[in-house]
Amino acid sequence: MTNKNHPCANCSFYEQSLWRPVAGANMSTLARNFTRREMEAGSVLYHQGAPSDGVYCVSRGLFAIRSFGPDGSSSLLRLAYPGELIGYRAFLTGRDHRTEAQALLPSRVCVVAQRDAKQVVRACPEVLTRLAVRCADELDLCHDRIQEAARSPNKERLAQLLEQLMAAHGTKDGRFERMHLPISRQDLADILGVQPETLSRLIKRLQSEGRLRTSGRWIEMPGPMQKHVI
């Protein structure tokens, strides 16, 4: 049963929320500095190297989680969709963020301030358990991606990635599914772990097979969308 006084009560991800088990006296601590931030596309939630100021949950939109090298070059590590936690490793370790989180679309995040989040976690073991599960899930996902990269051809990995993006961002247009690609081709290459020129060749191969049509950042693919999120 939903507690109407809970800060996450009206969220569609309430049952899966990290903060779902919080009740009683801990509720006031959780709600004390609980905020919702509206983010414009292109704005940065936190920078690599910055200290953590809380725990973030994506409630709307899409975020790119990037890592920057010493020479300033960046790589897209993953995409964060609504319902996902981001930035929590810095919260857990007390270290600076090792990645950057940038909104790719108009987005919203719910933030529990650092001090309050720590008090709630110490007082509510169920929250810590949920946080540990999130960490394990992310490690499992990284493991799955490494295995997938080892056993699947890059062309099929690209097709699967585009299908996943289409499921989240596409619309029906006749017998095709159509979307404006929410990430750049460089980002696509980063996720696949290939060079941009290799990505271009993979796209041309999919086009020649009739599995893909492109025009700038517009992508069309035949067949029904499959509900996956990356």
GIWO-V124110 format. One record per run of one state. SS is the DSSP state (~ for helix, > for strand, _ for the rest). FROM is the first residue (numbers start at 1). TO is the last residue. Records with the same first field share a line. If there is no record, write none. Layout:
SS->FROM-TO  FROM-TO
This chain:
_->1-13  17-25  33-34  40-43  47-53  61-61  69-73  82-84  87-87  94-99  104-106  124-124  152-153  170-170  174-175  181-184  193-195  209-212  216-217  223-230
~->14-16  26-32  88-93  114-123  125-151  154-169  185-192  196-208
>->35-39  44-46  54-60  62-68  74-81  85-86  100-103  107-113  171-173  176-180  213-215  218-222
